[in-house]
Amino acid sequence: MTLDITWMPGPTDEARALQLKQCQLNDTRYDVLNDIRSRIGYSAPFEQAAQDPAYIAAKAAYEASVGELQALLGENAHCNEVDCDLWSSFSDCYKSEYNFRPRGQHWTRAQVLKWFDDLIERQKNAPPSAPDDEDEAFGF
């Protein structure tokens, strides 16, 4: 079965094909990770699974697709167009921080990576938070 990618946003057919390839590589990376974790146990630390050669290869293939898209579309391309996994993680984390998804601003990959660096720095410097009522209700 061949997927129709003509509807996908992107400046060229080449970019759309690379974006589709990236989505498939991302799915493969998570499938490989799931297979490894099912073998070693889901309670094992992520770092242990991340050392598996199959995961390293799948991650490298995905990261190569990020580089290809960045080279094709340029440094100012929207993050979602060059790194679908980073954009997805960013959108989720942004919503957790601000209670809504990012909108209205053009986010490049570099800006998203800086946002994550700033978030980590803020969390390091933040005072410890008191447990909320829900945490106490469950004994956390």
A tleap script that builds the chain and sets N, CA, C and O, in Angstrom:
source leaprc.protein.ff14SB
mol = sequence {
  NMET THR LEU ASP ILE THR TRP MET PRO GLY
  PRO THR ASP GLU ALA ARG ALA LEU GLN LEU
  LYS GLN CYS GLN LEU ASN ASP THR ARG TYR
  ASP VAL LEU ASN ASP ILE ARG SER ARG ILE
  GLY TYR SER ALA PRO PHE GLU GLN ALA ALA
  GLN ASP PRO ALA TYR ILE ALA ALA LYS ALA
  ALA TYR GLU ALA SER VAL GLY GLU LEU GLN
  ALA LEU LEU GLY GLU ASN ALA HIE CYS ASN
  GLU VAL ASP CYS ASP LEU TRP SER SER PHE
  SER ASP CYS TYR LYS SER GLU TYR ASN PHE
  ARG PRO ARG GLY GLN HIE TRP THR ARG ALA
  GLN VAL LEU LYS TRP PHE ASP ASP LEU ILE
  GLU ARG GLN LYS ASN ALA PRO PRO SER ALA
  PRO ASP ASP GLU ASP GLU ALA PHE GLY CPHE
}
set mol.1.N position { 0.842 -1.176 0.000 }
set mol.1.CA position { 0.000 0.000 0.000 }
set mol.1.C position { 0.887 1.239 0.000 }
set mol.1.O position { 1.822 1.336 0.795 }
set mol.2.N position { 0.604 2.164 -0.869 }
set mol.2.CA position { 1.335 3.426 -0.949 }
set mol.2.C position { 0.472 4.518 -0.341 }
set mol.2.O position { -0.707 4.643 -0.671 }
set mol.3.N position { 1.058 5.301 0.542 }
set mol.3.CA position { 0.323 6.389 1.161 }
set mol.3.C position { 0.298 7.601 0.259 }
set mol.3.O position { 1.295 7.919 -0.389 }
set mol.4.N position { -0.837 8.281 0.212 }
set mol.4.CA position { -0.958 9.521 -0.532 }
set mol.4.C position { -0.472 10.651 0.362 }
set mol.4.O position { -1.113 10.975 1.362 }
set mol.5.N position { 0.651 11.247 0.009 }
set mol.5.CA position { 1.227 12.303 0.846 }
set mol.5.C position { 1.075 13.683 0.224 }
set mol.5.O position { 1.686 14.645 0.689 }
set mol.6.N position { 0.264 13.787 -0.825 }
set mol.6.CA position { 0.132 15.072 -1.506 }
set mol.6.C position { -0.520 16.133 -0.632 }
set mol.6.O position { -0.329 17.325 -0.874 }
set mol.7.N position { -1.280 15.731 0.371 }
set mol.7.CA position { -1.948 16.692 1.257 }
set mol.7.C position { -1.022 17.247 2.334 }
set mol.7.O position { -1.329 18.267 2.950 }
set mol.8.N position { 0.117 16.577 2.568 }
set mol.8.CA position { 1.003 16.982 3.664 }
set mol.8.C position { 1.638 18.340 3.388 }
set mol.8.O position { 2.040 18.624 2.260 }
set mol.9.N position { 1.729 19.184 4.427 }
set mol.9.CA position { 2.371 20.476 4.215 }
set mol.9.C position { 3.858 20.316 3.952 }
set mol.9.O position { 4.490 19.380 4.442 }
set mol.10.N position { 4.391 21.206 3.200 }
set mol.10.CA position { 5.810 21.165 2.899 }
set mol.10.C position { 6.049 21.860 1.582 }
set mol.10.O position { 5.185 21.849 0.706 }
set mol.11.N position { 7.189 22.453 1.434 }
set mol.11.CA position { 7.418 23.250 0.232 }
set mol.11.C position { 7.630 22.428 -1.035 }
set mol.11.O position { 7.432 22.947 -2.134 }
set mol.12.N position { 8.021 21.183 -0.918 }
set mol.12.CA position { 8.300 20.377 -2.107 }
set mol.12.C position { 7.857 18.944 -1.875 }
set mol.12.O position { 7.621 18.531 -0.739 }
set mol.13.N position { 7.746 18.194 -2.956 }
set mol.13.CA position { 7.444 16.769 -2.834 }
set mol.13.C position { 8.561 16.055 -2.083 }
set mol.13.O position { 8.312 15.129 -1.312 }
set mol.14.N position { 9.799 16.499 -2.318 }
set mol.14.CA position { 10.938 15.898 -1.622 }
set mol.14.C position { 10.815 16.089 -0.112 }
set mol.14.O position { 11.079 15.162 0.654 }
set mol.15.N position { 10.416 17.283 0.316 }
set mol.15.CA position { 10.253 17.544 1.752 }
set mol.15.C position { 9.130 16.695 2.324 }
set mol.15.O position { 9.276 16.129 3.407 }
set mol.16.N position { 8.012 16.599 1.615 }
set mol.16.CA position { 6.895 15.783 2.103 }
set mol.16.C position { 7.304 14.323 2.222 }
set mol.16.O position { 6.938 13.656 3.189 }
set mol.17.N position { 8.054 13.823 1.256 }
set mol.17.CA position { 8.500 12.428 1.308 }
set mol.17.C position { 9.447 12.210 2.494 }
set mol.17.O position { 9.365 11.186 3.172 }
set mol.18.N position { 10.337 13.160 2.742 }
set mol.18.CA position { 11.242 13.051 3.890 }
set mol.18.C position { 10.483 13.139 5.210 }
set mol.18.O position { 10.830 12.450 6.169 }
set mol.19.N position { 9.447 13.983 5.269 }
set mol.19.CA position { 8.646 14.082 6.486 }
set mol.19.C position { 7.914 12.776 6.764 }
set mol.19.O position { 7.840 12.337 7.912 }
set mol.20.N position { 7.379 12.161 5.737 }
set mol.20.CA position { 6.717 10.865 5.898 }
set mol.20.C position { 7.732 9.815 6.361 }
set mol.20.O position { 7.455 9.033 7.271 }
set mol.21.N position { 8.908 9.805 5.727 }
set mol.21.CA position { 9.971 8.876 6.121 }
set mol.21.C position { 10.328 9.091 7.590 }
set mol.21.O position { 10.540 8.126 8.325 }
set mol.22.N position { 10.395 10.354 8.021 }
set mol.22.CA position { 10.738 10.633 9.409 }
set mol.22.C position { 9.677 10.075 10.362 }
set mol.22.O position { 10.010 9.504 11.400 }
set mol.23.N position { 8.417 10.242 10.009 }
set mol.23.CA position { 7.349 9.692 10.858 }
set mol.23.C position { 7.465 8.170 10.960 }
set mol.23.O position { 7.270 7.596 12.031 }
set mol.24.N position { 7.780 7.532 9.854 }
set mol.24.CA position { 7.943 6.078 9.866 }
set mol.24.C position { 9.166 5.674 10.700 }
set mol.24.O position { 9.110 4.693 11.440 }
set mol.25.N position { 10.262 6.419 10.585 }
set mol.25.CA position { 11.448 6.134 11.392 }
set mol.25.C position { 11.166 6.350 12.875 }
set mol.25.O position { 11.682 5.617 13.719 }
set mol.26.N position { 10.357 7.342 13.193 }
set mol.26.CA position { 9.987 7.592 14.580 }
set mol.26.C position { 9.161 6.425 15.130 }
set mol.26.O position { 9.381 5.975 16.255 }
set mol.27.N position { 8.208 5.941 14.324 }
set mol.27.CA position { 7.424 4.773 14.741 }
set mol.27.C position { 8.324 3.563 14.950 }
set mol.27.O position { 8.170 2.828 15.926 }
set mol.28.N position { 9.256 3.361 14.039 }
set mol.28.CA position { 10.186 2.236 14.157 }
set mol.28.C position { 11.018 2.344 15.426 }
set mol.28.O position { 11.228 1.354 16.127 }
set mol.29.N position { 11.489 3.552 15.716 }
set mol.29.CA position { 12.302 3.767 16.926 }
set mol.29.C position { 11.512 3.376 18.172 }
set mol.29.O position { 12.042 2.696 19.051 }
set mol.30.N position { 10.261 3.794 18.257 }
set mol.30.CA position { 9.459 3.447 19.427 }
set mol.30.C position { 9.093 1.970 19.450 }
set mol.30.O position { 9.007 1.379 20.526 }
set mol.31.N position { 8.872 1.354 18.278 }
set mol.31.CA position { 8.620 -0.084 18.229 }
set mol.31.C position { 9.830 -0.860 18.730 }
set mol.31.O position { 9.684 -1.814 19.494 }
set mol.32.N position { 11.020 -0.457 18.306 }
set mol.32.CA position { 12.259 -1.114 18.756 }
set mol.32.C position { 12.404 -0.960 20.264 }
set mol.32.O position { 12.725 -1.919 20.966 }
set mol.33.N position { 12.167 0.248 20.754 }
set mol.33.CA position { 12.267 0.485 22.193 }
set mol.33.C position { 11.277 -0.371 22.960 }
set mol.33.O position { 11.623 -0.931 24.000 }
set mol.34.N position { 10.058 -0.480 22.468 }
set mol.34.CA position { 9.055 -1.306 23.128 }
set mol.34.C position { 9.462 -2.776 23.130 }
set mol.34.O position { 9.289 -3.466 24.134 }
set mol.35.N position { 10.003 -3.258 22.011 }
set mol.35.CA position { 10.469 -4.648 21.952 }
set mol.35.C position { 11.575 -4.906 22.972 }
set mol.35.O position { 11.576 -5.933 23.650 }
set mol.36.N position { 12.508 -3.977 23.074 }
set mol.36.CA position { 13.616 -4.128 24.021 }
set mol.36.C position { 13.078 -4.130 25.446 }
set mol.36.O position { 13.449 -4.981 26.255 }
set mol.37.N position { 12.212 -3.187 25.747 }
set mol.37.CA position { 11.686 -3.092 27.115 }
set mol.37.C position { 10.825 -4.299 27.465 }
set mol.37.O position { 10.789 -4.705 28.626 }
set mol.38.N position { 10.138 -4.878 26.499 }
set mol.38.CA position { 9.347 -6.073 26.782 }
set mol.38.C position { 10.267 -7.257 27.081 }
set mol.38.O position { 9.902 -8.166 27.826 }
set mol.39.N position { 11.449 -7.235 26.497 }
set mol.39.CA position { 12.430 -8.299 26.723 }
set mol.39.C position { 13.135 -8.139 28.063 }
set mol.39.O position { 13.314 -9.121 28.783 }
set mol.40.N position { 13.540 -6.917 28.412 }
set mol.40.CA position { 14.317 -6.710 29.646 }
set mol.40.C position { 13.442 -6.362 30.839 }
set mol.40.O position { 13.898 -6.384 31.982 }
set mol.41.N position { 12.182 -6.040 30.567 }
set mol.41.CA position { 11.260 -5.680 31.637 }
set mol.41.C position { 10.986 -4.186 31.631 }
set mol.41.O position { 11.901 -3.370 31.521 }
set mol.42.N position { 9.727 -3.847 31.749 }
set mol.42.CA position { 9.336 -2.438 31.688 }
set mol.42.C position { 9.772 -1.656 32.916 }
set mol.42.O position { 9.800 -0.425 32.892 }
set mol.43.N position { 10.113 -2.360 33.988 }
set mol.43.CA position { 10.565 -1.640 35.188 }
set mol.43.C position { 12.050 -1.278 35.098 }
set mol.43.O position { 12.560 -0.528 35.930 }
set mol.44.N position { 12.739 -1.810 34.090 }
set mol.44.CA position { 14.160 -1.482 33.911 }
set mol.44.C position { 14.288 -0.023 33.513 }
set mol.44.O position { 13.417 0.504 32.821 }
set mol.45.N position { 15.352 0.640 33.935 }
set mol.45.CA position { 15.528 2.049 33.570 }
set mol.45.C position { 15.635 2.223 32.057 }
set mol.45.O position { 16.159 1.358 31.355 }
set mol.46.N position { 15.132 3.350 31.571 }
set mol.46.CA position { 15.192 3.662 30.146 }
set mol.46.C position { 16.629 3.601 29.644 }
set mol.46.O position { 16.883 3.134 28.533 }
set mol.47.N position { 17.564 4.070 30.456 }
set mol.47.CA position { 18.966 4.115 30.042 }
set mol.47.C position { 19.478 2.735 29.648 }
set mol.47.O position { 20.320 2.610 28.759 }
set mol.48.N position { 18.967 1.696 30.312 }
set mol.48.CA position { 19.391 0.337 29.986 }
set mol.48.C position { 18.908 -0.041 28.582 }
set mol.48.O position { 19.668 -0.599 27.790 }
set mol.49.N position { 17.671 0.259 28.284 }
set mol.49.CA position { 17.132 -0.040 26.951 }
set mol.49.C position { 17.826 0.804 25.886 }
set mol.49.O position { 18.041 0.339 24.767 }
set mol.50.N position { 18.174 2.034 26.228 }
set mol.50.CA position { 18.787 2.951 25.266 }
set mol.50.C position { 20.190 2.510 24.858 }
set mol.50.O position { 20.729 3.014 23.873 }
set mol.51.N position { 20.787 1.581 25.594 }
set mol.51.CA position { 22.121 1.087 25.254 }
set mol.51.C position { 22.085 -0.053 24.240 }
set mol.51.O position { 23.125 -0.455 23.719 }
set mol.52.N position { 20.906 -0.567 23.961 }
set mol.52.CA position { 20.771 -1.685 23.029 }
set mol.52.C position { 21.144 -1.222 21.615 }
set mol.52.O position { 20.697 -0.162 21.177 }
set mol.53.N position { 21.957 -2.006 20.902 }
set mol.53.CA position { 22.382 -1.620 19.545 }
set mol.53.C position { 21.222 -1.372 18.581 }
set mol.53.O position { 21.317 -0.507 17.710 }
set mol.54.N position { 20.137 -2.116 18.725 }
set mol.54.CA position { 18.989 -1.918 17.829 }
set mol.54.C position { 18.369 -0.543 18.063 }
set mol.54.O position { 17.982 0.132 17.109 }
set mol.55.N position { 18.272 -0.129 19.314 }
set mol.55.CA position { 17.719 1.193 19.611 }
set mol.55.C position { 18.668 2.294 19.143 }
set mol.55.O position { 18.237 3.305 18.590 }
set mol.56.N position { 19.950 2.087 19.370 }
set mol.56.CA position { 20.943 3.081 18.937 }
set mol.56.C position { 20.859 3.281 17.426 }
set mol.56.O position { 20.933 4.411 16.944 }
set mol.57.N position { 20.706 2.189 16.679 }
set mol.57.CA position { 20.601 2.278 15.218 }
set mol.57.C position { 19.304 2.987 14.801 }
set mol.57.O position { 19.316 3.827 13.901 }
set mol.58.N position { 18.201 2.649 15.450 }
set mol.58.CA position { 16.914 3.280 15.111 }
set mol.58.C position { 16.939 4.769 15.445 }
set mol.58.O position { 16.414 5.587 14.691 }
set mol.59.N position { 17.549 5.116 16.573 }
set mol.59.CA position { 17.649 6.525 16.967 }
set mol.59.C position { 18.537 7.291 15.979 }
set mol.59.O position { 18.219 8.417 15.596 }
set mol.60.N position { 19.642 6.678 15.573 }
set mol.60.CA position { 20.544 7.327 14.614 }
set mol.60.C position { 19.846 7.566 13.274 }
set mol.60.O position { 20.050 8.605 12.645 }
set mol.61.N position { 19.029 6.614 12.839 }
set mol.61.CA position { 18.302 6.776 11.574 }
set mol.61.C position { 17.311 7.933 11.682 }
set mol.61.O position { 17.176 8.728 10.752 }
set mol.62.N position { 16.617 8.026 12.820 }
set mol.62.CA position { 15.683 9.137 13.016 }
set mol.62.C position { 16.435 10.466 13.029 }
set mol.62.O position { 16.031 11.420 12.364 }
set mol.63.N position { 17.519 10.523 13.781 }
set mol.63.CA position { 18.287 11.770 13.876 }
set mol.63.C position { 18.874 12.178 12.527 }
set mol.63.O position { 19.011 13.368 12.244 }
set mol.64.N position { 19.218 11.202 11.702 }
set mol.64.CA position { 19.702 11.521 10.352 }
set mol.64.C position { 18.591 12.187 9.534 }
set mol.64.O position { 18.851 13.089 8.738 }
set mol.65.N position { 17.356 11.732 9.738 }
set mol.65.CA position { 16.242 12.345 9.011 }
set mol.65.C position { 16.027 13.792 9.460 }
set mol.65.O position { 15.650 14.644 8.655 }
set mol.66.N position { 16.267 14.069 10.742 }
set mol.66.CA position { 16.183 15.446 11.239 }
set mol.66.C position { 17.224 16.307 10.523 }
set mol.66.O position { 16.921 17.409 10.067 }
set mol.67.N position { 18.433 15.801 10.432 }
set mol.67.CA position { 19.498 16.524 9.740 }
set mol.67.C position { 19.180 16.760 8.272 }
set mol.67.O position { 19.442 17.840 7.743 }
set mol.68.N position { 18.613 15.746 7.608 }
set mol.68.CA position { 18.250 15.888 6.199 }
set mol.68.C position { 17.191 16.972 6.012 }
set mol.68.O position { 17.303 17.816 5.123 }
set mol.69.N position { 16.166 16.937 6.858 }
set mol.69.CA position { 15.104 17.936 6.730 }
set mol.69.C position { 15.603 19.330 7.081 }
set mol.69.O position { 15.224 20.309 6.439 }
set mol.70.N position { 16.452 19.420 8.100 }
set mol.70.CA position { 17.004 20.726 8.479 }
set mol.70.C position { 17.834 21.291 7.322 }
set mol.70.O position { 17.770 22.486 7.032 }
set mol.71.N position { 18.611 20.429 6.669 }
set mol.71.CA position { 19.423 20.877 5.530 }
set mol.71.C position { 18.544 21.287 4.350 }
set mol.71.O position { 18.841 22.261 3.658 }
set mol.72.N position { 17.475 20.549 4.127 }
set mol.72.CA position { 16.589 20.829 2.998 }
set mol.72.C position { 15.747 22.079 3.225 }
set mol.72.O position { 15.598 22.901 2.321 }
set mol.73.N position { 15.196 22.226 4.433 }
set mol.73.CA position { 14.246 23.311 4.703 }
set mol.73.C position { 14.885 24.530 5.348 }
set mol.73.O position { 14.291 25.607 5.349 }
set mol.74.N position { 16.083 24.380 5.896 }
set mol.74.CA position { 16.794 25.505 6.490 }
set mol.74.C position { 16.600 25.623 7.987 }
set mol.74.O position { 15.703 25.015 8.571 }
set mol.75.N position { 17.462 26.419 8.591 }
set mol.75.CA position { 17.459 26.607 10.046 }
set mol.75.C position { 16.195 27.301 10.547 }
set mol.75.O position { 15.824 27.144 11.711 }
set mol.76.N position { 15.539 28.057 9.690 }
set mol.76.CA position { 14.356 28.804 10.107 }
set mol.76.C position { 13.048 28.052 9.876 }
set mol.76.O position { 11.968 28.611 10.064 }
set mol.77.N position { 13.142 26.793 9.472 }
set mol.77.CA position { 11.932 25.994 9.274 }
set mol.77.C position { 11.255 25.743 10.618 }
set mol.77.O position { 11.913 25.677 11.657 }
set mol.78.N position { 9.939 25.605 10.580 }
set mol.78.CA position { 9.188 25.305 11.798 }
set mol.78.C position { 9.645 23.944 12.339 }
set mol.78.O position { 9.892 23.011 11.575 }
set mol.79.N position { 9.751 23.853 13.644 }
set mol.79.CA position { 10.222 22.613 14.287 }
set mol.79.C position { 9.399 21.403 13.843 }
set mol.79.O position { 9.949 20.327 13.607 }
set mol.80.N position { 8.083 21.581 13.729 }
set mol.80.CA position { 7.229 20.467 13.332 }
set mol.80.C position { 7.566 19.934 11.950 }
set mol.80.O position { 7.289 18.773 11.651 }
set mol.81.N position { 8.161 20.769 11.102 }
set mol.81.CA position { 8.507 20.339 9.747 }
set mol.81.C position { 9.822 19.584 9.695 }
set mol.81.O position { 10.076 18.870 8.725 }
set mol.82.N position { 10.672 19.722 10.721 }
set mol.82.CA position { 11.988 19.078 10.671 }
set mol.82.C position { 12.208 18.029 11.759 }
set mol.82.O position { 13.098 17.190 11.621 }
set mol.83.N position { 11.423 18.053 12.837 }
set mol.83.CA position { 11.625 17.106 13.938 }
set mol.83.C position { 10.288 16.836 14.615 }
set mol.83.O position { 9.935 17.490 15.596 }
set mol.84.N position { 9.546 15.865 14.083 }
set mol.84.CA position { 8.186 15.613 14.565 }
set mol.84.C position { 8.167 15.158 16.023 }
set mol.84.O position { 7.238 15.505 16.753 }
set mol.85.N position { 9.151 14.401 16.464 }
set mol.85.CA position { 9.157 13.917 17.842 }
set mol.85.C position { 9.469 15.041 18.828 }
set mol.85.O position { 8.831 15.140 19.877 }
set mol.86.N position { 10.434 15.878 18.503 }
set mol.86.CA position { 10.744 17.013 19.368 }
set mol.86.C position { 9.535 17.934 19.467 }
set mol.86.O position { 9.203 18.406 20.554 }
set mol.87.N position { 8.872 18.193 18.336 }
set mol.87.CA position { 7.702 19.061 18.368 }
set mol.87.C position { 6.595 18.467 19.236 }
set mol.87.O position { 5.954 19.188 20.001 }
set mol.88.N position { 6.371 17.179 19.125 }
set mol.88.CA position { 5.332 16.531 19.919 }
set mol.88.C position { 5.637 16.645 21.415 }
set mol.88.O position { 4.757 16.970 22.212 }
set mol.89.N position { 6.873 16.379 21.779 }
set mol.89.CA position { 7.277 16.493 23.190 }
set mol.89.C position { 7.152 17.934 23.670 }
set mol.89.O position { 6.674 18.191 24.775 }
set mol.90.N position { 7.584 18.867 22.832 }
set mol.90.CA position { 7.499 20.279 23.185 }
set mol.90.C position { 6.047 20.705 23.389 }
set mol.90.O position { 5.726 21.377 24.369 }
set mol.91.N position { 5.183 20.318 22.477 }
set mol.91.CA position { 3.781 20.699 22.580 }
set mol.91.C position { 3.173 20.169 23.879 }
set mol.91.O position { 2.421 20.879 24.548 }
set mol.92.N position { 3.494 18.930 24.235 }
set mol.92.CA position { 2.979 18.350 25.482 }
set mol.92.C position { 3.533 19.074 26.707 }
set mol.92.O position { 2.783 19.397 27.628 }
set mol.93.N position { 4.829 19.327 26.722 }
set mol.93.CA position { 5.449 20.007 27.871 }
set mol.93.C position { 4.967 21.447 27.984 }
set mol.93.O position { 4.730 21.942 29.086 }
set mol.94.N position { 4.822 22.116 26.853 }
set mol.94.CA position { 4.330 23.488 26.846 }
set mol.94.C position { 2.925 23.533 27.446 }
set mol.94.O position { 2.603 24.416 28.241 }
set mol.95.N position { 2.102 22.571 27.054 }
set mol.95.CA position { 0.743 22.522 27.599 }
set mol.95.C position { 0.780 22.271 29.102 }
set mol.95.O position { -0.012 22.856 29.841 }
set mol.96.N position { 1.674 21.421 29.562 }
set mol.96.CA position { 1.797 21.176 30.999 }
set mol.96.C position { 2.210 22.432 31.744 }
set mol.96.O position { 1.765 22.668 32.867 }
set mol.97.N position { 3.061 23.241 31.122 }
set mol.97.CA position { 3.530 24.479 31.759 }
set mol.97.C position { 2.479 25.576 31.751 }
set mol.97.O position { 2.282 26.256 32.758 }
set mol.98.N position { 1.799 25.753 30.611 }
set mol.98.CA position { 0.941 26.926 30.416 }
set mol.98.C position { -0.548 26.604 30.254 }
set mol.98.O position { -1.365 27.513 30.110 }
set mol.99.N position { -0.900 25.332 30.275 }
set mol.99.CA position { -2.295 24.878 30.152 }
set mol.99.C position { -2.910 25.093 28.769 }
set mol.99.O position { -4.131 25.036 28.623 }
set mol.100.N position { -2.089 25.336 27.768 }
set mol.100.CA position { -2.547 25.358 26.387 }
set mol.100.C position { -1.358 25.046 25.483 }
set mol.100.O position { -0.204 25.239 25.867 }
set mol.101.N position { -1.648 24.574 24.313 }
set mol.101.CA position { -0.593 24.200 23.367 }
set mol.101.C position { 0.006 25.452 22.726 }
set mol.101.O position { -0.652 26.489 22.658 }
set mol.102.N position { 1.248 25.359 22.257 }
set mol.102.CA position { 1.868 26.533 21.628 }
set mol.102.C position { 1.138 26.913 20.344 }
set mol.102.O position { 0.809 26.066 19.513 }
set mol.103.N position { 0.901 28.189 20.214 }
set mol.103.CA position { 0.254 28.672 18.996 }
set mol.103.C position { 0.592 30.148 18.806 }
set mol.103.O position { 0.926 30.853 19.758 }
set mol.104.N position { 0.500 30.586 17.581 }
set mol.104.CA position { 0.707 31.995 17.294 }
set mol.104.C position { 2.156 32.409 17.133 }
set mol.104.O position { 2.422 33.560 16.788 }
set mol.105.N position { 3.092 31.521 17.369 }
set mol.105.CA position { 4.500 31.855 17.211 }
set mol.105.C position { 5.154 30.804 16.326 }
set mol.105.O position { 4.827 29.620 16.404 }
set mol.106.N position { 6.064 31.242 15.498 }
set mol.106.CA position { 6.826 30.326 14.650 }
set mol.106.C position { 7.982 29.777 15.485 }
set mol.106.O position { 8.910 30.517 15.812 }
set mol.107.N position { 7.937 28.501 15.829 }
set mol.107.CA position { 8.964 27.874 16.670 }
set mol.107.C position { 9.935 27.094 15.785 }
set mol.107.O position { 9.547 26.103 15.167 }
set mol.108.N position { 11.174 27.525 15.718 }
set mol.108.CA position { 12.201 26.752 15.019 }
set mol.108.C position { 12.706 25.659 15.953 }
set mol.108.O position { 12.432 25.685 17.153 }
set mol.109.N position { 13.432 24.718 15.411 }
set mol.109.CA position { 13.995 23.640 16.226 }
set mol.109.C position { 14.943 24.219 17.278 }
set mol.109.O position { 14.928 23.781 18.428 }
set mol.110.N position { 15.753 25.183 16.899 }
set mol.110.CA position { 16.691 25.806 17.845 }
set mol.110.C position { 15.937 26.482 18.995 }
set mol.110.O position { 16.361 26.395 20.147 }
set mol.111.N position { 14.828 27.150 18.689 }
set mol.111.CA position { 14.038 27.803 19.738 }
set mol.111.C position { 13.420 26.784 20.688 }
set mol.111.O position { 13.364 27.010 21.897 }
set mol.112.N position { 12.963 25.677 20.148 }
set mol.112.CA position { 12.371 24.631 20.994 }
set mol.112.C position { 13.440 24.025 21.907 }
set mol.112.O position { 13.199 23.815 23.096 }
set mol.113.N position { 14.605 23.748 21.354 }
set mol.113.CA position { 15.683 23.192 22.188 }
set mol.113.C position { 16.084 24.178 23.288 }
set mol.113.O position { 16.352 23.767 24.417 }
set mol.114.N position { 16.128 25.467 22.971 }
set mol.114.CA position { 16.437 26.476 23.988 }
set mol.114.C position { 15.338 26.536 25.044 }
set mol.114.O position { 15.625 26.685 26.232 }
set mol.115.N position { 14.086 26.422 24.617 }
set mol.115.CA position { 12.965 26.429 25.558 }
set mol.115.C position { 13.122 25.287 26.555 }
set mol.115.O position { 12.916 25.474 27.754 }
set mol.116.N position { 13.489 24.100 26.061 }
set mol.116.CA position { 13.708 22.958 26.965 }
set mol.116.C position { 14.878 23.223 27.912 }
set mol.116.O position { 14.789 22.919 29.102 }
set mol.117.N position { 15.967 23.784 27.399 }
set mol.117.CA position { 17.101 24.124 28.273 }
set mol.117.C position { 16.675 25.097 29.367 }
set mol.117.O position { 17.048 24.936 30.529 }
set mol.118.N position { 15.889 26.109 28.990 }
set mol.118.CA position { 15.403 27.084 29.966 }
set mol.118.C position { 14.466 26.432 30.982 }
set mol.118.O position { 14.523 26.749 32.170 }
set mol.119.N position { 13.615 25.533 30.524 }
set mol.119.CA position { 12.701 24.820 31.424 }
set mol.119.C position { 13.476 24.005 32.449 }
set mol.119.O position { 13.151 24.022 33.636 }
set mol.120.N position { 14.493 23.299 31.995 }
set mol.120.CA position { 15.322 22.496 32.904 }
set mol.120.C position { 15.994 23.398 33.925 }
set mol.120.O position { 16.056 23.068 35.109 }
set mol.121.N position { 16.495 24.531 33.466 }
set mol.121.CA position { 17.150 25.480 34.381 }
set mol.121.C position { 16.160 26.019 35.409 }
set mol.121.O position { 16.489 26.118 36.591 }
set mol.122.N position { 14.950 26.369 34.968 }
set mol.122.CA position { 13.928 26.858 35.902 }
set mol.122.C position { 13.582 25.797 36.937 }
set mol.122.O position { 13.405 26.104 38.116 }
set mol.123.N position { 13.487 24.553 36.494 }
set mol.123.CA position { 13.133 23.477 37.423 }
set mol.123.C position { 14.249 23.216 38.427 }
set mol.123.O position { 13.982 22.886 39.583 }
set mol.124.N position { 15.494 23.362 37.991 }
set mol.124.CA position { 16.628 23.192 38.914 }
set mol.124.C position { 16.611 24.258 39.999 }
set mol.124.O position { 16.927 23.980 41.155 }
set mol.125.N position { 16.243 25.474 39.628 }
set mol.125.CA position { 16.295 26.603 40.546 }
set mol.125.C position { 14.998 26.827 41.323 }
set mol.125.O position { 14.946 27.688 42.201 }
set mol.126.N position { 13.970 26.075 41.012 }
set mol.126.CA position { 12.681 26.264 41.681 }
set mol.126.C position { 12.718 25.641 43.075 }
set mol.126.O position { 13.324 24.589 43.275 }
set mol.127.N position { 12.071 26.292 44.028 }
set mol.127.CA position { 11.990 25.683 45.362 }
set mol.127.C position { 11.132 24.426 45.297 }
set mol.127.O position { 10.258 24.311 44.438 }
set mol.128.N position { 11.378 23.488 46.199 }
set mol.128.CA position { 10.561 22.268 46.186 }
set mol.128.C position { 9.092 22.625 46.415 }
set mol.128.O position { 8.772 23.487 47.233 }
set mol.129.N position { 8.225 21.964 45.696 }
set mol.129.CA position { 6.804 22.265 45.830 }
set mol.129.C position { 6.176 21.337 46.869 }
set mol.129.O position { 6.598 20.196 47.057 }
set mol.130.N position { 5.172 21.861 47.521 }
set mol.130.CA position { 4.427 21.061 48.499 }
set mol.130.C position { 3.500 20.124 47.743 }
set mol.130.O position { 3.004 20.480 46.674 }
set mol.131.N position { 3.260 18.953 48.270 }
set mol.131.CA position { 2.331 18.039 47.588 }
set mol.131.C position { 0.932 18.644 47.557 }
set mol.131.O position { 0.513 19.314 48.501 }
set mol.132.N position { 0.226 18.406 46.479 }
set mol.132.CA position { -1.145 18.918 46.436 }
set mol.132.C position { -2.086 17.922 47.101 }
set mol.132.O position { -1.673 16.835 47.505 }
set mol.133.N position { -3.326 18.296 47.208 }
set mol.133.CA position { -4.303 17.469 47.926 }
set mol.133.C position { -4.459 16.092 47.289 }
set mol.133.O position { -4.638 15.100 47.995 }
set mol.134.N position { -4.392 16.024 45.960 }
set mol.134.CA position { -4.534 14.745 45.275 }
set mol.134.C position { -3.379 13.810 45.640 }
set mol.134.O position { -3.593 12.622 45.880 }
set mol.135.N position { -2.149 14.348 45.683 }
set mol.135.CA position { -1.000 13.522 46.073 }
set mol.135.C position { -1.198 12.963 47.472 }
set mol.135.O position { -0.939 11.784 47.716 }
set mol.136.N position { -1.655 13.801 48.389 }
set mol.136.CA position { -1.856 13.356 49.772 }
set mol.136.C position { -2.955 12.302 49.847 }
set mol.136.O position { -2.868 11.373 50.650 }
set mol.137.N position { -3.984 12.437 49.022 }
set mol.137.CA position { -5.074 11.482 49.042 }
set mol.137.C position { -4.616 10.084 48.626 }
set mol.137.O position { -5.167 9.078 49.074 }
set mol.138.N position { -3.596 10.038 47.760 }
set mol.138.CA position { -3.072 8.759 47.309 }
set mol.138.C position { -1.831 8.332 48.061 }
set mol.138.O position { -1.234 7.306 47.737 }
set mol.139.N position { -1.434 9.096 49.054 }
set mol.139.CA position { -0.306 8.715 49.891 }
set mol.139.C position { 1.049 8.952 49.272 }
set mol.139.O position { 2.025 8.325 49.687 }
set mol.140.N position { 1.146 9.832 48.296 }
set mol.140.CA position { 2.445 10.123 47.670 }
set mol.140.C position { 3.201 11.154 48.459 }
set mol.140.O position { 4.314 11.524 48.084 }
savepdb mol mol.pdb
quit
